[in-house]
């Protein structure tokens, strides 16, 4: 599907110019796992001393590669690391075949790179329930190793796409006591997007130095504020994986550094927003802010209820300021809410307050906002001081077309 779909109207104009990250190289290949004439496997190799942290889907039917990666996280390692990703086949719900396929790919990658098998992290994305033709991957490992390049991250970003209409990248550079520290990340995701760890596939690399345990804590917390706040269709993938690799090649310890934490947040949020902007069939990027709640969990629950509502999302697609659907979504969320303290804005237009339509509301004002490609909805529950923001896209007929034909 990737390459066959028209580019999202919400896509950035170009793929960003991602800098080289000292301590990591990349290569990609056309393995023909599902697609023909396009890159569909990527291999990243990280230098000795690299700390690897990750968060993964909580799905009860998570794929064999996810389980393998989860088992390998933790502890400090002097050895390098490898990350190998294929597109076109999720290797999920494939029973013993899936476990054996992971073992075959990991062992072959370990031999080709000279790395320990427990430092090889794999991921697969694509169709669920079909055996992974892992021999097509391992046949390319020799070339993937010899063709490693520090400036091939754009190829890696292309190789991990499925129904994505564009490859996704983001970068930040900070100064720590006069020394530069750089981060660069890539992501894939377009459909089957709902937060339950992080979401989709995401790989972020930095030359900063940090222990695995400290990096793991930072990645978990930052993921909760970024990838766990987006949704395209309320469906959580079996293969969601986010890995951050800190090579330490800059020699700069960024443990506890506020600027580094902010830079990682910026990269994650940029990539998360790009996934929403590439939501299958999307024509509108939607920001939903919920304020005045009893606690942050309640605010996020209300926000996701609005963001996941097919009625809200189709109204946005039709540019209809149907604020009654927002009222419905808040009421059904299960989080604390009071009808008579609720207020709703579409853009800058106050449409409802105190449990009733605002006396100043003019529908033409809200309708004008709905014609924009960036929609802002704010809900204030009038019950407390907690708030949360989530991001989604509209739901169009294009989503049906893409997913009805996904396996063909």
N, C-alpha and C positions, 0 to 999 in steps of 0.2 A: 504493500500500500504506500510506503514512503516514497516520495518522488512522483507518485501518480496523482496525489491530491493537490488541489490548488493551494497556494500559500495563504495562510491565515491573513485576513485583512487587519488583524491586530498585531502582526509580527513586526519586530524591529526591522529596519531597512537592511541591515547587514549583520553577519556574524561578527562579534567583537574581535578586535585584535588582541588575542590572549598572549601574555608574555610567557617566555620560557620560565619554568620553575626548576631551579637547581636541585638535582637529585632525583628527577623523574624524566623518563622518556616514553615515547608512544609509537605504536605502529598499528595499521589496520589492514584488513584483507577482505577480498570477496570470496566467501566460502560457499555461497549458494545454499544456505540452510533453508531458506524459503524464497528469498528474493533473488533475482538474477540481474547482473549488470550494476551492482551497487555494493558498497562496503557493508559488511554485516558482522564482522568480528574485530574487536580491538584488544590490544594487550598494552598495559602500562607496567613499566618496571621501575621500582623505587629503590633508592640507594640503601646500603646497610645503615641501621640505626633509625629507620623510619618508624614512627608511631602510627598505628592504624586504629581508628575508631569508627564505629558505625551504629546505625539504628536501622531496624528492619520491620517489615509488616508483622502485625499481630494476628493475621489471618490464621484460622485453624487449619486451612488447607495450603499453607505456604509451601513453596517449591523446595526441591532438594538443594539447590544452590544456596538458598537463604538459610536453611538449617545448617549447612556446612559452614557458612561464614559466621553464623552466630556462635558455633562451637569453637571457632578459632580466635575469637576476640579475647583480649585480656592479656595482661602480663607484658613485660618489656622484652624486646628482641634486638639482638645485635645484627641479625641477618637482614637482608633487603626484603622486598615484598613484590608480588606480582598481582595485578588485577586483570582478569580476562572476562570479557563480556561478549555475548552473542545476541543478535536480534533475529526475530522470525519464529522462534520456538521458545516457550517459557520453561520447558522441562518441569512442568507442574502437573500434579495428579497423574504421574507416570509410574508410580509404584517402585518396585525394586529396580526397574530399568532406569529410573531417574537417579537413584543413588549410585548405580554403577556408572552411569554417564558422567556424573560429577567426579567420581573417583578416577575415571579414565582421563578426563580433561585435566584434573589437578595433577595427576602423576606425570602425564606427558609434559605439562607446563613446567613442573619442577625439574624434570630431566633436561628440558631445553634451556632453562634459565640457570640451572645450578642452585636453585633455591630449595629450602626445605618445603615439603608439601604443606605444612601447617602455616606457611607464609604465602600461599597461593589462594586468592579470593576470587570466586567466579560468580557470575550472574547471567541469567538467561531471561529474555523478554520476548513475548509474542503469543502464539496460539497455545492454549492450555489443553492438555490431554493427549498430545502427540509425542511419541518417543523422540528424543533429541538425536539427530544423526551426528554423534560426536566425532566420528571419524573425519567428517568434513572440516571440523575445527582443528583437530590434532594434525591433519595433513598440512596445515599452514603454519604450524608453530615455528618451524625452523626459519622461515622467511620473516615471521613476525618478530623473532629475536634479532636476526641480523639487520633488519630494516629499522630498528629503533632510532628515533630522532627526538630531540628536545623540542622541536617546533611542529610536531605532528598532532597536537591536541585537537585541531579542527577536524582532522580525519577521524579521530577517536569519537568526537561528538557526532559525526555523521553516521558512524558504524552502529551506534546503539539505538537508532531511531526505528520505530515501527510505523504507527499511523501519524507520527509527527509530520508537520508540513515544513518545518525548518529546524535546524540544529540549534542548540541552546548553549550559550556560554556567558560567563561573567567573571570579573576580576576586580581586585582591590590591591593597592600597595600602601603600606603605612611606614612611618619612620619611628624606629625605636632607638633612642639615644644615638641618633645620627646614622643608624644602619637601616637600610631598606628591608622590609619583609613583604613578600608578595604572595597573593592567593589567586588561584584560577580554578574555575569549576565548570563542569559540563553536566547536562541533564537531558533525560528524555522523558516524555510524558505528554499525553494528549487525551486519552480516554481511560476508563477504569481508574479514575482519580478521586480518592477520598482519603482524608488523613486518618492514619492509625499507626503512626510511628514517625515517619517522614512520609514519603510517598513517591512512587515511580522509581527510576534509577538516577542516582546523583553521585558524581565523583568530584571531590574537591581536593586540590593539592596546594600545599604551602611549603616554603623553605624555612618557615619558623620551626623552632624547637620546643617540644612539649612532651611531657610524659604521657604514656597511653592512658593512664587513669584520669589525669586532668583533662586531656583532650576528649575522652569519652563523656565526661560530665558536661563539658562545654557543648559538644555536638548534640547531646540529648536535649539540653535546655534550649539551645538555639533552634533546633528542629521543631520543638513544641511551639515556638513563636513564629515560625515561618511555614514550613511544609505542612505542619499539622493544622494550619489555618486556611488551607485551600481545599476546594472541591470543584470537580467538573460535573460528576454524575452520581455521587454518593456511593460509588462502588470501589471497595478496597481491593487492590491487586493481591494475587498470591505471591508476587515477586518483588514487592517494594523493597528497595535497598538504598541506603545512603552511606557512603564511605568517605571519610576524610583522612588523607595521608599527610603527615607532617614529617618532611624529610630531615629537617634540622640542618640543611646544608648552609644556611645563612650564618649559623653559629649563634643566632640570637634567641635567647630563651624568652618565649612569649607567655609563659605560664602566669596566669593572673593579670595579664596586660589588658587594660580596658580597651585600648585602641584596636588590639587584635580581635577581641571579642566583638567589637562593633563592626570590624571589617568582615569577619566571618558571617555575622548577621546580614550585612549588606549583600554579600555574595549569595547566601541562601535565599534571601527575600527576592532578589533579582531573578534567580532561577525559578523560584516558586511562581512568581508573577508571569514569567515566560511560559510556564506550563499551562497556566490558566488562559493566557492569550492564545495558546494553540489548542484550546479545548475543541474537541471534535465538533465541527460545524459552527463554532463560535463566531459571533459578530459584535458582541459587547463584552467588555471587561467590567466586572461589577465589584465594587467595594462596599462592604456592609459593616457599619460601625454601630455597635450596641453599647449604650451608656446607661448609667443610673441603675445598675443592678446590685443585688445583694452580695454577689461575689463574682470573681472572674470566670469561674466555671459556668455560672448561670448565664453570663453575658455571651460566652462562647457558644453555649448550647442554643441560645436564641439565634445567634448569628448563623450557625450552621443549619438550623431549622429553616431559616429564610433562604439561605444559599442553596439548599438541597431541594426546595419545593419545586416540583415541575410546574405548578400553577404560577408561581412567582417568575420562574425562569422563562416560561413561554410568554407571559405578559411583557417581560423585558424585551424578548425577541420581537414581539409585535408592537413595541414602542407604546404600550398602553400603561398609563400611570394608575394601575389598579391597586391602590393602597390597601383595599380590603383583603387582598391575598397576603399582604405582610401581616396584618392583624391576625389572620388565620394561622400563619406559620408561627408567630409568637405564642399564640394560645395553645397550640398542639405540642410545643417543644418539651413540656414537662418541667421546665425551670420556672421559678417563681415569677409571677407577673400579675399586675392588677389592671383591669380594663380601664378604670377611670383615671389612672395616672400615666397612661401610655401616650407618647407623642411620636410622630413619624415625619421625616423629611425626605423628599426626593430632590437631590441637589440642595440648593439653598431655599427651596420652597417648603414651608411648613404646611403639611397636608392634613394632619390630625393632631388633636391635643385634648387632654382631659376626657378621653373616652369617646370623642366625637370629632367630626370633621371641623377643621379650624375655620372660624368665621372669615379669615382673610384669604382662604384658599381659592385660587382660580385654576381650574384644570388645565388651561392652556399654558400656564407657567410650568407645571409639572410635565406636561406633554412635550414641551420644548426641550427639557432636560433629557427625556427618554430617547430623543433622536440622536444624542451624542453617542460616541463609541466607548466612553468611560462613564459608567453609571455609578452614582453615589447614593446610597440609602442609609439613613441614620434612624435608629430607633432609640428613644430614651424611655426606660421603664419607670423612672420616677420613684425608685425604691431604695437607692443606695448610691455608692460612689464607684463601683467597679465597672470596668469596660473591657471590650475586646473588639478586634477587627478581623474579619475574614474576607476572603476573596473568591469569586466564582465567575462564571460566564453565563450567557444566555443558553437556552435550549431551542435549537432550530431543527428543521427537517433534515438538514445536513447530518446531524448526529445519527439519525435513523439510517440514512443511506450508507454512511461509513460502516456502521456496526452490522447492518444486515448483510453486507458484502465482505465482512472482515476475513472470512476463511477462504474466500474464492481467489 
